Amino acid sequence: MSKQSFRDLKETIDLKDGEIDELTMELESKKEEINKLKLYSTKLKYEKKNLEDKLDNEISNEKAKIKELDDLDKKIKEKEDIIDDKQDQVKYLRTLIDDYKTQINANTENLEIQLRKISKTYEGLLNQKDKIIENQDEQIKLLIKEKEEMMKTHKTSIISLKRQNDNYRQLLENHEK
């Protein structure tokens, strides 16, 4: 071989080394993208947890309201016992009790309606949460699969380039002898 062929081989080896460096940089870039996606997934999980906590607080508040209604019902029963003891005030107290019962029924119906609305909202949020998680899982699987495929491709390219470099070096060494 001539000196020009050796120079060409050296230039080819240099080009192949450059290609290996480019592929390595591209691989690092893909790793950074995957890390960003992992951070985004963690953020979404944190937001989901916050939504669940808010829902738990709202349910606790509604339970407290129901307990208040139960307490009011007990007080009404105590007043009924007092009415039995005081016959002079029976009619007056019975009208008050009827008014309280009407208010309690109205409040109970309103609370039941609110609880139904909250239940529907909660179910909707749970469905949204499940869909978000499913979408995230699918996206993560796709990204992992893409990453693995790219890594295989890059690894194959690197191995091929290294073999070509080794062959060129061996040819250079044989030619220089």
Secondary structure as UniProt FT lines:
FT   HELIX           3..85
FT   HELIX           87..89
FT   HELIX           90..176
//
